[in-house]
Amino acid sequence: MKLGLQIPDFTWPNGASALGADLAAVVRAGDQAGFDSIAVMDHFFQIGAVGPVENDMLEAYTTLGFIAAHTERAKLLTVVTGVLYRHPGLLAKAVTTLDVLSGGRAILGIGAGWNEEESRGLGFPFPSVAERFELLEENLQYVLQMWTDGDAPFKSKHFDAGRLLNVPQALQKPRPLIMIGGGGEKKTLKLVAKYADACNLFNGPDLERKLDVLRQHCENEGRDYDSITKTVYHILDVGENGEKSDELLAELERLNGLGIQVALGMVPHVHRPAVLEKFATEVVPAAEKLV
């Protein structure tokens, strides 16, 4: 099993003036510890599950570019970009740029979006659920076309683009991987089966049912269920002194038994060097042995 380090919180002890140096140190340590990926949220305001809305929040793709410069091997992604925040042409260009400048390490994490507070706060449109899912499917179609040869136009209900020129193209072939976040059984998981390389689900009591629903959508779409990488969001908590390592490893073993291939989530106390050292010496090597 692979582990992904998500960094959702930037309100750190040394403050904003030291955040660049502190973040560089954390991602270098995470990269060296063997995390398969490093992710950030794509939000403009902090979300309630992490902290007060006024806490520090960095723009996602600028931050991923910074992280790319301080890492060598970990894949880079958002968990996940809401379709409300960027025109798909800009989104495809941003992920392509990240892929080129990182040496082929970008993943597109995408979802329908949900945070009305930050959207209204900054003046972004916040359409209905139905329209957000229309936008999600059209975004997927749009970026997939941008990652193919040629520069044909694209027209859909919400977009009318005259020339999908994308030069240089991404280094990954045939294109960067696409991960759709969310567990909606009627729409989200259907889009996973139709378009995505990976899903991202929450580690909740309904996880097994969500996987069964995804399997059925794959059958309906004529898609090989095993071709989709199954990832879950799970807080990777070893405790301040490693006292929760065994508990975390037991949960990773359970998830592995369900067919989960990647556990991705925040690491409490991530800015403390000893915490990531525990992952490097114990947790990542043990997780990699789960098959």
Beta strands, then each sheet from edge to edge (+ up, - down):
strand 1: 2-7
strand 2: 37-40
strand 3: 75-78
strand 4: 81-82
strand 5: 107-111
strand 6: 154-155
strand 7: 160-161
strand 8: 177-181
strand 9: 198-202
strand 10: 229-233
strand 11: 262-266
sheet 1: 3+ 2+ 1+ 11+ 10+ 9+ 8+ 5+ 4+
sheet 2: 6+ 7-
end
